[in-house]
Amino acid sequence: MPFNVTIPEKEQDKQLAKKIIKTELSGVFNWVLEGLERLLLNKGFTDCEAIEQAREDYKTNTDTVKLFIIENNYGQSTTETMLLKDLYLNYRTFCKEDEFAIPVKKQNFRKRLEGMGFVIEKMNTGNNVFIETTETPF
């Protein structure tokens, strides 16, 4: 999770944790118990837009297939197709050029595309993805 506030060095209290433990520990403990009670009552954590956005950003930035689709402005198509094997080769090149650790295997690449709503059909030329370059991806 990102921390959006940085306390300037001169305003930082390096002894803050010790001060809280010494003077406010019971209050902090009560606060923790209230949070636990709310968590148990709700049977889960409270939804928060900032956390959801951070989670989505994390998912996008760690999903090389999604990054590939976004970077290339690919979107779903009802008429235009590309061979899955050619798209996969382009994806592997993308991963190599951007120095991503390891591209996903071809089968996982296909599953991720389908998970994003892309249609893949077997045709006489092979597996084709209904995909086109768009202004904004999917």
N, C-alpha and C positions, 0 to 999 in steps of 0.2 A: 504494500500500500504506500502510495506517495505521501510524503509529509510536505504540506504546502506552506508551512510557516517555518522560517529560520530565525532563531533568536541571535542577534548580533553578539559576537564574542564578549564585548564589554558588558552586556546585559545578562549574560548567562550566570546562573548561580550553581556553581559546581558542587555545592553542599546541599542542594535542594532535596535530594532523596533522603539524606540523613535528617534534615529538618522535618520533613513530612513524617518520617518514622517516629521521630522523637515527640512531635507535637500534635500530629493529626492522624495517627495510625488507626485509632478506633473509628473515626469518621470515615476514613477511606474503606475500612473493613465493612462498615454499615452500607456504604455506597455499593460495594461489591455484592453484598448479600441482596440488596434491592435489585441489582441488575440480574443476579441469578434467579431471583423470584420471577422477574418479568420474562426472562428467557424460558423458564419452565412453564409459566402460564401460557405464553405464546407458542410454545413448542418449536421455537426457532428464533433466530436473530431478526431484529427489526430491519425492514428494507430501507435502504438509503441510496438516493440517486448518485451521490458521489462515489459510493462503494461499487455500485453497479457499473458506472462508467469506468472506474479503475479496473474492474474485472474484465469488462469488454475490451479495454485497451490492452490488458495483459494477454487475453486470448488472441487478439489480432496480432500482437507483436511476437507471439511465440508460435503462431501457426503459419509456417512458411507457405503453405498452399494458399491460404487466405491473403497473405501479403503479396504473393505472386499475382493473384487475380486482381487485387486492388492496384498494384503498381502498373499493371498492363491495361488497366481500364477494361477488363473483360466483364461481360454481362451475359445473362441468359438470352438465348435466341430461339425463335420458333422455326427459323428457316436456315440460318447459317450454321455450318458445322466445321469441325476440325478433327482430324484423326487424334484419338486419345494418345497414341504413341508419340505423335509430333508435339502435342501440347506438353506431354510429360518430359520430352527431351528439352523443350524450352524452359520448363520448370527447373530441371536439373542444372541447366546453364545459369538460370537466375540464382539458384542457391550457391553455385560455385563462384559466380561473380560477386555476390554480396557476402561471401564467406560465411554462409550458414553451415553449421557443423555437418549434418547429414540430411540429405533430402529424404522424404518419406518414400517408402517402396511404392511401386506402381499400383498395387492393389489398394493401398491406403490412400494414395493420391485420388484414385477413382472414388473411393468411399467419401472422402472429404468433399470432392466436387459435388457428388450427389447430395451430401448433407447441406450444401449451400444452395441446393435447388436446381443444379444443372442436370439436364437430361442426357443420358448416354445410351445410344442404341447401336446394336450390331447391324452393320450394313454390308454390302458386298465388298466394300473397301476395308472393312475392319470396324472396330469400335469407334463411333463418332460422337463427339461432344457437341451439343447444340450451344454454341458460344459465339460471341461477336465482340468486337471492340466498341465500347460505348463511351459516352461523356462521363457517366458515373457508373461504377461497377454495381452489379446486382442490386 
